Amino acid sequence: MANLIAGLAHIGLRSADIERAARFYHSLGFTTIQSLALEDPQGSIEVRFLALGELTLELYQLPWQGQQRDTACFGIDHLALRVSDLAAAQQWVEELGYPLAEGPTLQPSGRNGVRYFMIDGPDGERVEFNQPL
C-alpha cells in the first residue's frame, strides 16, 4: 500500500510570530503563494504557504491558549504526504493500527483545496495524508 503515497505535499511549521517566520523564509528565497485565515471555534488561524522550487512550507500561527497540543512547541509540526486516494490511504493507516488524530476534512488551499487527515508520529510530530482536489 505504500504506493498510495505520491510524494511530499508540504512541511508544516508552527510559528510563534508568522510575520518574523515569513520574513526569514523570504530572505532565503521563498515566496508567498497563498495567505488565508481559517476560522475555528477558538479563533482565527493565520496560514501562509511559501514555495521555493518544488518545496512548499505551510507557516501557521495559533492564537489561543489551552490547546490539545502545547503552544510553546514551535517548529516542524507535521509533514504532509501527497496521496491520490484519501479513502484508501485512511483504510491503510487504520489497518496498520494508527488512529486518526484529525480529519478527514477539507482545507481550501492551493488552486482547488485539499482533503486531508492526520495521524500522530512517534515523537509528537504529525503525518498528514493530503489529496489535492
DRENDREN-301209 format. One line per 3 residues: number of its first residue (from 1); their letters; for each residue x negated, z negated, y negated of N, C-alpha, C. Coordinates in Angstrom, 2 decimals, always signed. Layout:
NUM	A	X/Z/Y/X/Z/Y/X/Z/Y  ...
# end
This chain:
1	MAN	-0.81/+0.00/+1.21/+0.00/+0.00/+0.00/-0.85/+0.00/-1.27  -2.14/-0.21/-1.18/-2.99/-0.24/-2.37/-2.93/+1.08/-3.12  -2.53/+2.16/-2.45/-2.42/+3.44/-3.14/-1.29/+3.46/-4.16
4	LIA	-0.47/+2.40/-4.22/+0.54/+2.30/-5.27/-0.10/+2.12/-6.65  -1.30/+1.56/-6.68/-1.99/+1.31/-7.95/-2.72/+2.58/-8.36  -2.37/+3.08/-9.55/-2.93/+4.34/-10.03/-4.11/+4.14/-10.96
7	GLA	-4.29/+2.94/-11.51/-5.40/+2.69/-12.42/-5.09/+1.53/-13.35  -5.96/+1.33/-14.30/-5.81/+0.27/-15.27/-4.89/+0.73/-16.39  -3.86/-0.05/-16.71/-2.95/+0.29/-17.81/-3.47/-0.30/-19.12
10	HIG	-3.83/-1.58/-19.10/-4.40/-2.22/-20.28/-4.93/-3.59/-19.92  -5.65/-4.21/-20.86/-6.11/-5.59/-20.73/-5.44/-6.38/-21.83  -4.80/-7.48/-21.47/-4.09/-8.31/-22.43/-4.98/-9.43/-22.96
13	LRS	-5.11/-9.50/-24.28/-5.91/-10.53/-24.92/-5.01/-11.41/-25.77  -4.95/-12.66/-25.43/-4.15/-13.64/-26.17/-4.99/-14.14/-27.32  -4.47/-14.03/-28.53/-5.25/-14.29/-29.74/-4.72/-15.47/-30.53
16	ADI	-5.63/-16.28/-31.04/-5.25/-17.36/-31.95/-4.93/-16.80/-33.33  -5.56/-15.68/-33.69/-5.37/-15.05/-35.00/-5.44/-13.54/-34.79  -4.28/-12.91/-34.68/-4.23/-11.49/-34.33/-4.89/-10.61/-35.40
19	ERA	-4.83/-11.01/-36.66/-5.49/-10.23/-37.72/-7.00/-10.24/-37.53  -7.56/-11.40/-37.25/-9.00/-11.52/-37.02/-9.41/-10.72/-35.79  -8.62/-10.82/-34.72/-8.93/-10.08/-33.49/-8.88/-8.57/-33.73
22	ARF	-7.86/-8.11/-34.45/-7.73/-6.68/-34.74/-8.93/-6.20/-35.57  -9.32/-6.96/-36.59/-10.49/-6.58/-37.40/-11.74/-6.48/-36.53  -11.93/-7.44/-35.63/-13.09/-7.43/-34.75/-13.11/-6.17/-33.89
25	YHS	-12.01/-5.87/-33.22/-11.98/-4.70/-32.33/-12.02/-3.39/-33.12  -11.44/-3.38/-34.33/-11.57/-2.18/-35.18/-13.04/-1.95/-35.51  -13.80/-3.03/-35.77/-15.22/-2.87/-36.10/-16.01/-2.29/-34.93
28	LGF	-15.48/-2.43/-33.73/-16.13/-1.88/-32.54/-15.66/-0.46/-32.22  -14.77/+0.08/-33.06/-14.34/+1.46/-32.87/-12.93/+1.63/-32.33  -12.22/+0.54/-32.02/-10.84/+0.64/-31.55/-9.93/+1.00/-32.72
31	TTI	-8.86/+1.69/-32.44/-7.84/+1.98/-33.45/-6.50/+1.44/-32.96  -5.67/+1.02/-33.90/-4.34/+0.53/-33.55/-3.45/+1.73/-33.26  -2.82/+1.71/-32.09/-1.93/+2.80/-31.72/-0.47/+2.37/-31.77
34	QSL	-0.21/+1.06/-31.77/+1.16/+0.58/-31.88/+1.16/-0.90/-32.27  +2.08/-1.25/-33.17/+2.32/-2.65/-33.54/+3.80/-2.90/-33.39  +4.14/-4.05/-32.84/+5.55/-4.40/-32.72/+5.72/-5.90/-32.67
37	ALE	+6.93/-6.33/-32.95/+7.30/-7.74/-32.84/+8.39/-7.83/-31.79  +8.12/-8.60/-30.76/+9.09/-8.79/-29.69/+9.83/-10.10/-29.94  +11.13/-10.05/-29.91/+11.93/-11.25/-30.14/+12.10/-12.02/-28.84
40	DPQ	+11.94/-13.31/-28.93/+12.05/-14.22/-27.80/+12.91/-15.38/-28.27  +13.59/-16.09/-27.38/+14.41/-17.21/-27.83/+13.63/-18.26/-28.63  +12.29/-18.32/-28.44/+11.48/-19.32/-29.14/+10.79/-18.75/-30.37
43	GSI	+11.00/-17.49/-30.70/+10.37/-16.91/-31.87/+9.96/-15.47/-31.65  +9.26/-14.93/-32.61/+8.80/-13.55/-32.56/+7.36/-13.53/-32.07  +7.06/-12.59/-31.18/+5.71/-12.42/-30.66/+5.15/-11.14/-31.25
46	EVR	+4.06/-11.25/-32.00/+3.43/-10.08/-32.57/+2.49/-9.46/-31.53  +2.64/-8.15/-31.33/+1.85/-7.43/-30.33/+1.24/-6.20/-30.99  -0.02/-5.94/-30.68/-0.69/-4.71/-31.12/-1.44/-4.11/-29.95
49	FLA	-1.29/-2.80/-29.81/-2.05/-2.07/-28.81/-3.15/-1.31/-29.55  -4.38/-1.50/-29.10/-5.54/-0.84/-29.67/-6.18/+0.01/-28.59  -6.75/+1.15/-28.97/-7.35/+2.04/-27.98/-8.74/+2.47/-28.41
52	LGE	-9.56/+2.68/-27.40/-10.89/+3.27/-27.57/-11.11/+4.11/-26.32  -11.06/+5.43/-26.48/-11.14/+6.30/-25.32/-9.97/+6.02/-24.40  -10.25/+5.78/-23.13/-9.19/+5.51/-22.16/-8.85/+4.03/-22.04
55	LTL	-9.57/+3.17/-22.76/-9.34/+1.73/-22.68/-8.29/+1.30/-23.70  -7.29/+0.56/-23.26/-6.26/+0.02/-24.14/-6.29/-1.50/-24.07  -6.32/-2.13/-25.25/-6.21/-3.58/-25.36/-4.84/-3.91/-25.90
58	ELY	-4.21/-4.92/-25.34/-2.96/-5.47/-25.89/-3.31/-6.81/-26.50  -3.29/-6.87/-27.83/-3.50/-8.13/-28.53/-2.14/-8.75/-28.79  -2.02/-10.04/-28.57/-0.77/-10.68/-28.94/-1.02/-12.13/-29.32
61	QLP	-0.14/-12.60/-30.19/-0.24/-13.95/-30.72/+1.09/-14.64/-30.50  +1.05/-15.76/-29.82/+2.27/-16.51/-29.54/+2.42/-17.62/-30.59  +3.57/-17.68/-31.25/+3.71/-18.56/-32.41/+4.16/-19.99/-32.13
64	WQG	+4.58/-20.32/-30.94/+5.19/-21.62/-30.75/+4.39/-22.52/-29.80  +4.64/-23.79/-29.89/+4.01/-24.79/-29.04/+4.89/-25.08/-27.83  +4.36/-25.77/-26.84/+5.14/-26.23/-25.71/+5.49/-25.16/-24.71
67	QQR	+4.71/-24.13/-24.63/+4.98/-23.06/-23.68/+4.54/-23.46/-22.28  +4.97/-22.69/-21.33/+4.58/-22.91/-19.95/+3.06/-22.78/-19.80  +2.46/-21.85/-20.53/+1.01/-21.66/-20.49/+0.42/-22.23/-21.76
70	DTA	-0.66/-22.97/-21.63/-1.30/-23.69/-22.72/-1.71/-22.74/-23.85  -1.21/-23.00/-25.07/-1.53/-22.11/-26.19/-2.97/-22.24/-26.64  -3.69/-23.27/-26.19/-5.10/-23.41/-26.55/-5.98/-22.46/-25.74
73	CFG	-5.43/-21.83/-24.73/-6.19/-20.89/-23.90/-6.05/-19.49/-24.46  -7.12/-18.99/-25.04/-7.10/-17.66/-25.62/-8.11/-16.79/-24.88  -8.06/-15.51/-25.12/-8.97/-14.59/-24.46/-8.22/-13.74/-23.46
76	IDH	-8.90/-13.32/-22.40/-8.25/-12.44/-21.43/-7.17/-13.23/-20.71  -5.97/-12.74/-20.85/-4.78/-13.37/-20.28/-4.32/-12.65/-19.03  -4.35/-11.32/-19.07/-3.88/-10.55/-17.92/-4.53/-9.18/-17.90
79	LAL	-4.53/-8.59/-16.72/-4.88/-7.18/-16.61/-3.67/-6.47/-16.06  -3.44/-5.29/-16.55/-2.24/-4.53/-16.17/-2.66/-3.33/-15.33  -2.10/-3.28/-14.14/-2.36/-2.16/-13.23/-1.21/-1.18/-13.29
82	RVS	-1.54/+0.08/-13.47/-0.52/+1.13/-13.58/-0.05/+1.52/-12.18  +1.26/+1.56/-11.99/+1.83/+1.97/-10.71/+2.86/+3.08/-10.97  +3.14/+3.86/-9.93/+4.12/+4.93/-10.08/+5.51/+4.51/-9.59
85	DLA	+5.59/+3.42/-8.82/+6.86/+2.96/-8.27/+6.89/+1.44/-8.34  +7.51/+0.90/-9.38/+7.52/-0.54/-9.61/+8.25/-1.29/-8.50  +9.36/-0.75/-8.03/+10.11/-1.42/-6.97/+9.28/-1.53/-5.69
88	AAQ	+8.57/-0.48/-5.33/+7.71/-0.52/-4.15/+6.57/-1.51/-4.34  +6.00/-1.54/-5.54/+4.92/-2.49/-5.83/+5.43/-3.93/-5.74  +6.63/-4.18/-6.24/+7.22/-5.51/-6.15/+7.42/-5.92/-4.69
91	QWV	+7.95/-5.02/-3.90/+8.16/-5.32/-2.48/+6.83/-5.63/-1.80  +5.81/-4.86/-2.12/+4.48/-5.04/-1.54/+3.90/-6.40/-1.88  +3.89/-6.79/-3.17/+3.29/-8.08/-3.53/+4.09/-9.24/-2.96
94	EEL	+5.41/-9.09/-2.87/+6.21/-10.15/-2.26/+5.92/-10.26/-0.77  +5.69/-9.13/-0.09/+5.30/-9.16/+1.32/+3.94/-9.82/+1.50  +3.07/-9.69/+0.51/+1.77/-10.36/+0.53/+1.89/-11.86/+0.28
97	GYP	+3.08/-12.30/-0.14/+3.31/-13.72/-0.38/+3.09/-14.17/-1.81  +3.01/-13.23/-2.75/+2.79/-13.57/-4.15/+4.13/-13.55/-4.89  +4.60/-14.70/-5.34/+5.86/-14.72/-6.08/+5.69/-14.13/-7.48
100	LAE	+6.76/-13.58/-8.01/+6.73/-13.05/-9.37/+6.67/-14.21/-10.36  +5.79/-14.09/-11.34/+5.69/-15.08/-12.41/+6.52/-14.67/-13.62  +6.78/-13.36/-13.73/+7.54/-12.83/-14.87/+8.10/-11.47/-14.48
103	GPT	+9.33/-11.22/-14.93/+9.92/-9.91/-14.74/+10.59/-9.75/-13.39  +10.94/-8.52/-13.04/+10.66/-7.28/-13.76/+11.49/-7.18/-15.04  +10.88/-6.56/-16.04/+11.52/-6.42/-17.33/+11.04/-5.14/-18.01
106	LQP	+11.70/-4.81/-19.09/+11.37/-3.62/-19.89/+10.65/-4.05/-21.15  +9.57/-3.36/-21.49/+8.88/-3.57/-22.76/+8.81/-2.25/-23.49  +9.35/-2.20/-24.70/+9.34/-0.93/-25.46/+7.97/-0.70/-26.09
109	SGR	+7.02/-0.19/-25.31/+5.69/+0.08/-25.84/+5.28/+1.50/-25.49  +4.21/+1.95/-26.09/+3.75/+3.30/-25.82/+4.77/+4.32/-26.27  +4.77/+5.47/-25.66/+5.69/+6.53/-26.06/+7.13/+6.21/-25.69
112	NGV	+7.35/+5.75/-24.47/+8.71/+5.52/-24.00/+8.92/+4.13/-23.44  +7.92/+3.29/-23.45/+8.03/+1.95/-22.91/+7.57/+1.89/-21.46  +7.61/+0.67/-20.94/+7.21/+0.43/-19.57/+8.15/-0.60/-18.95
115	RYF	+8.23/-0.57/-17.64/+8.84/-1.66/-16.88/+7.68/-2.35/-16.19  +7.74/-3.68/-16.11/+6.62/-4.40/-15.51/+7.08/-5.71/-14.89  +6.21/-6.27/-14.06/+6.32/-7.64/-13.60/+4.92/-8.19/-13.50
118	MID	+4.81/-9.53/-13.44/+3.51/-10.18/-13.33/+3.50/-11.16/-12.18  +2.29/-11.32/-11.62/+2.04/-12.37/-10.65/+0.87/-13.20/-11.17  +0.73/-14.41/-10.67/-0.39/-15.26/-11.06/-1.60/-14.96/-10.20
121	GPD	-2.77/-14.86/-10.85/-4.03/-14.71/-10.14/-4.58/-16.08/-9.76  -5.68/-16.12/-9.04/-6.20/-17.39/-8.53/-6.82/-18.29/-9.58  -7.18/-17.77/-10.75/-7.87/-18.57/-11.77/-7.10/-18.70/-13.07
124	GER	-5.77/-18.58/-13.01/-4.96/-18.74/-14.21/-4.64/-17.45/-14.92  -5.34/-16.38/-14.59/-5.01/-15.08/-15.18/-3.74/-14.56/-14.54  -3.16/-13.57/-15.16/-2.00/-12.91/-14.58/-2.37/-11.45/-14.29
127	VEF	-1.71/-10.90/-13.28/-1.88/-9.50/-12.94/-0.53/-8.83/-13.16  -0.52/-7.87/-14.06/+0.70/-7.14/-14.39/+0.73/-5.83/-13.61  +1.88/-5.50/-13.06/+2.13/-4.21/-12.44/+3.05/-3.47/-13.40
130	NQP	+2.61/-2.30/-13.85/+3.15/-1.66/-15.02/+3.50/-0.21/-14.69  +4.78/+0.17/-14.86/+5.20/+1.55/-14.62/+5.64/+2.17/-15.93  +4.88/+3.15/-16.45/+5.32/+3.83/-17.68/+6.62/+4.57/-17.44
133	L	+7.46/+4.60/-18.46/+8.74/+5.30/-18.36/+8.62/+6.70/-18.91
# end
